[in-house]
Every structure is written in C-alpha cells, then in structure tokens.
Amino acid sequence: MILTKLIYREFELTAYQLVKSYRGNFQAVFWNRVAKFYQGSLKNEFDPVLVTEDRYIEKIIKENSNN
C-alpha cells in the first residue's frame, strides 16, 4: 500500500504507530486487520535503498517536486 509508505516517508512513523498514538491500541489492531484483509498493512515502512518499489516511488516524488 503506497499511502502507508508515503506516511512513513513523511513522518518516520508507520500508519499503525500513528493510529495507535491518536486512537489507541484497539483501533490500531482493528484497522491493521482490515488492511490485511485487502493484502495490506499499516506497518509498512519506506526504504528506497532496499525495496525496488520504494525506489520508484522516491524517483517519482523527486521528479515531480522539482517542477
């Protein structure tokens, strides 16, 4: 899930950590399970060095931020 990776890139916190801090542990677990139902996760991290998809995302962001 690209959105969760972009959240991690911007805040250096996973979406799971953000939900947990603002809404509590129960809500974080609940929404992470909902995400897993759709083959996603709120615990995704962004690492353009090791993950090819993240490298492409970073390239797209840098290309579009210079305009």
C-alpha positions in Angstrom: 0.0 0.0 0.0 1.6 3.1 -1.2 -0.2 5.5 1.1 1.2 3.8 4.2 4.7 4.0 2.7 4.3 7.7 2.0 3.1 8.3 5.6 6.2 6.6 6.8 8.4 8.6 4.4 7.0 11.9 5.6 6.7 11.3 9.4 9.1 8.4 10.0 6.3 6.6 11.8 4.2 3.8 10.5 0.5 4.4 9.9 0.0 1.8 12.7 2.0 3.8 15.1 0.1 7.0 14.3 -3.3 5.3 14.7 -2.2 3.8 17.9 -1.0 7.1 19.4 -4.1 9.0 18.4 -6.9 6.4 18.7 -5.4 3.7 20.9 -4.2 0.1 20.6 -7.6 -1.5 19.9 -8.2 0.8 16.9 -4.7 0.3 15.6 -5.1 -3.5 15.7 -8.6 -3.3 14.2 -7.5 -1.1 11.2 -4.4 -3.2 10.6 -6.6 -6.3 10.4 -8.9 -4.5 7.9 -5.8 -3.6 5.9 -4.6 -7.2 6.0 -8.0 -8.4 4.6 -7.1 -6.4 1.5 -3.5 -7.7 1.4 -2.1 -4.5 3.0 -0.6 -3.5 6.3 -0.4 -0.3 8.4 3.1 -1.4 9.5 4.7 -0.8 6.1 8.0 1.2 6.1 9.6 3.1 3.3 13.1 2.1 2.4 14.3 3.2 -1.1 17.7 1.6 -0.6 16.4 -2.0 -0.2 13.0 -2.1 -1.8 12.6 -1.6 -5.6 9.0 -0.3 -5.4 10.1 2.4 -2.8 13.0 3.4 -5.1 10.5 4.1 -7.9 8.2 6.0 -5.6 11.1 8.1 -4.4 12.1 8.8 -8.1 8.6 9.9 -9.0 8.4 12.2 -6.0 11.7 13.8 -6.7 10.9 14.3 -10.4 7.6 16.0 -9.6 8.8 18.1 -6.7 11.3 20.0 -8.9 8.6 21.4 -11.2 
